Amino acid sequence: MKLKFTKMHGLGNDFVVIDGINQSVSLSPEQLRQLADRHLGIGCDQILLVETAEGRADFRYRIFNADGGEVEQCGNGARCFVRYVHDRGMTSKNEIRVETLSGVIMPRLEANGDVTVNMGIPRFEPREIPFIAEQRAPAYSLDIGGKEVEISAVSMGNPHAVQWVPDVDHAPVLTEGPLIEHHARFPQRVNAGYMQLVDRHHIRLRVYERGAGETLACGTGACAAAVAGIQHGLLESPVKVSFGSGDLLIRWEGENQPVWMTGPAVAVFDGEINL
């Protein structure tokens, strides 16, 4: 099967984007893993599939991690999605409605080339994350290999566990991140975020992503970290979230309000692969 694709990235969080409207696409988990393999395939953190909407939205957006598993949401991917369909003439709208597993999102292409996405309302109730806890709390204690770690748990359409560290450069992302991702209290696994406060409008962040490992940037992770910091009174909107590869701007006005994320989306190259 020959498959046309586009390689894209949002702050280095990279994607293989596939048009599932103008070509027939049916990929097994093994083929998805092959596409994502950086030595034997194309190489990416996630595969994004553009499909025809099932409801009244403009498109349907499916996201597969490098391990072949389908997930609910991806913020950097959402920005690349709107750039992709706009640049290829699949829509003339600057703002589109896109179906995801976690609901409809509305990314908007800005005049300067950046993309703003309404990421929806964050969810904190344990059953909605999902997270095993008796009741909602501002923070929770997790036992990680005999060590107690305090995290905030929030869903941005996908689950996040956020913790504060004095210096992200020395945070145990690669050693502790996999243990948090697979912690028994997160029945669908979780993205593990490590956030350093710079000032009340600025944080640094590293994220160990569920099914992908540490990525250069994570859009939903940026939203979750900013929301957690605002909830704890440590941050004020808007919040600049800095990764090693660049910055995202996150705006959130509080409980029951949507989170808005703005950042770049870049097309790298087009290609064709024979699976």
Salt bridges, closest charged atoms under 4 A:
ASP14 OD2 - LYS7 NZ 3.31
ASP14 OD1 - ARG38 NH2 2.80
ASP45 OD1 - ARG38 NH2 3.17
GLU51 OE1 - ARG60 NH1 2.85
GLU51 OE2 - ARG62 NH1 3.42
GLU54 OE2 - ARG60 NH1 3.42
ASP58 OD1 - LYS93 NZ 2.70
ASP67 OD2 - ARG189 NH2 3.39
GLU70 OE2 - ARG62 NE 2.93
GLU72 OE1 - ARG210 NH2 2.62
ASP87 OD1 - ARG83 NH1 3.53
GLU95 OE2 - ARG108 NH1 3.59
GLU110 OE2 - ARG108 NH2 2.92
GLU125 OE1 - ARG127 NH1 3.85
ASP167 OD2 - HIS170 ND1 2.80
ASP167 OD1 - ARG204 NH1 3.82
ASP169 OD1 - ARG204 NH2 2.88
GLU176 OE1 - LYS147 NZ 3.38
GLU181 OE1 - HIS182 NE2 3.53
GLU181 OE2 - ARG189 NH1 2.85
GLU214 OE2 - ARG206 NE 2.73
GLU236 OE2 - ARG200 NE 2.97
GLU236 OE1 - HIS201 NE2 3.67
GLU255 OE2 - ARG136 NH1 2.94
ASP270 OD1 - ARG88 NH2 2.88
